Amino acid sequence: MQPQASSRSQTLSLELAELQKEVLSSKAALEVAKKSVLDANADEAKLLVELKDITVRFDEAKAMMKGLENEIKRCSSELKALADEKETLEKQKETMKLEMKKSAIQVAKYEKDRSSAERGIANMLQKHVWIETEKEVFGVPGSDYDFEKANPVEMSIKLKSLKDEQSTLVREK
């Protein structure tokens, strides 16, 4: 039985050697796997740091965008208020232009009336020489030309009445 035992022992020795090689190979593979897991964990940690940085920047950008949206809303409201104010001022401007035109027409009318009155006075002074010598007492209280005491309108009516009466008396003669 020895040869068989020797053969079996060789077979077992070979199997043992094979198994030892497999164990060594498995240990090497295990070391490689451990290194891969460590590398993967390091990569994961880096990616988590990167993700956190990106999240912080995203939140900052989101907050900045919200601030800009609020600023845009504020500017839009301000712009609308300015547009409304501009419209109001444009209406006021048009009203003022119309008032200026009316005033210019009024001034022109007054200027025309003043010019006409000046011509009337000049004609009266030329036609009635006595006005020049008596004009210093016009409007003086107690004088013949006291216009407060003697109302010119009433005097004109009285003068017309007297002229009518004189005219009838002249016809009767």
C-alpha positions in Angstrom: 0.0 0.0 0.0 2.8 2.2 0.1 2.9 3.0 -3.5 -0.7 4.0 -3.3 -0.1 6.0 -0.2 2.8 7.7 -1.7 0.7 8.5 -4.7 -2.0 9.8 -2.5 0.5 11.8 -0.5 1.8 13.3 -3.7 -1.7 14.1 -4.9 -2.5 15.7 -1.6 0.8 17.6 -1.6 0.0 18.8 -5.1 -3.5 19.7 -4.0 -2.1 21.5 -0.9 0.3 23.4 -3.1 -2.5 24.3 -5.4 -4.7 25.4 -2.5 -1.8 27.5 -1.1 -1.4 29.2 -4.4 -5.1 29.8 -4.5 -4.9 31.2 -0.9 -2.0 33.5 -2.0 -3.9 34.5 -5.1 -7.1 35.1 -3.1 -5.1 37.2 -0.5 -3.6 39.3 -3.4 -7.1 39.7 -4.9 -8.4 40.6 -1.4 -5.7 43.3 -1.1 -6.6 44.6 -4.5 -10.3 44.6 -3.6 -9.5 46.4 -0.3 -7.4 49.0 -2.2 -10.3 49.4 -4.7 -12.8 49.9 -1.8 -10.4 52.4 -0.2 -10.0 54.3 -3.5 -13.8 54.2 -4.1 -14.4 55.5 -0.5 -11.9 58.3 -1.2 -13.5 59.1 -4.5 -16.9 59.1 -2.8 -15.7 61.5 -0.1 -14.3 63.8 -2.8 -17.6 63.6 -4.7 -19.5 64.3 -1.5 -17.4 67.4 -0.8 -17.9 68.5 -4.5 -21.6 67.9 -4.2 -21.8 70.0 -1.0 -19.8 72.8 -2.7 -22.1 72.6 -5.7 -25.2 72.6 -3.5 -23.9 75.7 -1.6 -23.2 77.5 -4.8 -26.6 76.5 -6.2 -28.3 77.8 -3.0 -26.3 81.0 -3.3 -27.3 81.4 -7.0 -30.9 80.7 -6.2 -30.9 83.3 -3.4 -29.2 85.8 -5.8 -31.8 85.0 -8.5 -34.6 85.6 -6.0 -33.0 88.9 -5.0 -32.7 89.9 -8.7 -36.4 88.9 -9.3 -37.4 91.1 -6.3 -35.3 93.9 -7.7 -36.9 93.5 -11.2 -40.4 93.6 -9.5 -39.4 96.8 -7.6 -38.0 98.3 -10.8 -41.1 97.4 -12.7 -43.3 99.0 -10.1 -41.2 102.1 -10.1 -41.2 102.2 -13.8 -45.0 101.9 -13.9 -45.3 104.7 -11.3 -42.9 106.9 -13.4 -45.0 106.1 -16.5 -48.2 107.1 -14.6 -46.5 110.3 -13.4 -45.2 111.1 -16.9 -48.8 110.7 -18.3 -50.1 113.0 -15.6 -47.4 115.5 -16.3 -48.1 115.3 -20.1 -51.8 116.0 -19.4 -50.8 119.0 -17.2 -48.4 120.2 -19.9 -51.2 120.1 -22.5 -53.5 121.9 -20.1 -50.9 124.5 -19.5 -50.3 124.9 -23.2 -54.0 125.5 -23.7 -54.0 128.0 -20.8 -51.0 129.8 -22.4 -52.8 130.0 -25.7 -55.9 131.4 -23.9 -53.7 133.9 -22.0 -51.9 134.9 -25.2 -55.3 135.6 -26.9 -56.4 137.5 -23.8 -53.1 139.5 -23.8 -53.5 140.2 -27.5 -57.1 141.4 -26.9 -56.0 143.6 -24.0 -53.2 145.0 -26.2 -55.7 145.7 -29.0 -58.1 147.3 -26.5 -55.3 149.4 -25.0 -54.2 150.5 -28.5 -57.7 151.4 -29.4 -58.2 153.3 -26.1 -54.9 155.2 -26.7 -56.1 156.1 -30.2 -59.5 157.2 -28.8 -57.7 159.3 -26.2 -55.5 160.9 -28.8 -58.6 161.6 -31.0 -60.4 163.1 -28.0 -57.4 165.3 -27.1 -57.2 166.5 -30.7 -60.9 167.0 -31.0 -61.4 168.6 -27.6 -58.5 170.9 -26.8 -60.0 171.8 -23.4 -59.2 168.2 -22.1 -55.5 169.0 -22.0 -56.0 172.0 -19.8 -58.6 170.4 -17.5 -57.1 166.9 -17.1 -55.3 167.7 -13.9 -58.6 168.0 -12.1 -60.1 164.8 -13.5 -61.1 162.6 -10.6 -60.2 165.2 -7.9 -62.9 165.1 -5.1 -65.1 168.2 -5.2 -64.1 169.3 -8.7 -66.4 169.4 -11.7 -64.8 166.1 -12.8 -65.3 164.2 -9.5 -66.3 160.9 -11.1 -67.1 159.3 -7.7 -69.7 162.0 -7.0 -71.0 162.3 -10.6 -71.4 158.9 -12.2 -70.4 159.3 -15.9 -73.0 156.7 -17.0 -75.8 158.6 -15.3 -74.4 161.9 -16.7 -74.5 160.4 -20.2 -78.1 159.4 -19.8 -78.9 162.9 -18.5 -77.0 164.6 -21.3 -78.9 162.5 -23.9 -82.2 163.4 -22.2 -81.3 167.1 -22.3 -80.2 166.9 -25.9 -83.5 165.3 -26.8 -85.4 168.0 -24.9 -83.3 170.7 -26.6 -84.0 169.1 -30.0 -87.8 169.1 -29.3 -87.7 172.7 -28.2 -85.8 173.8 -31.3 -88.4 172.1 -33.5 -91.2 173.8 -31.7 -89.9 177.2 -32.5 
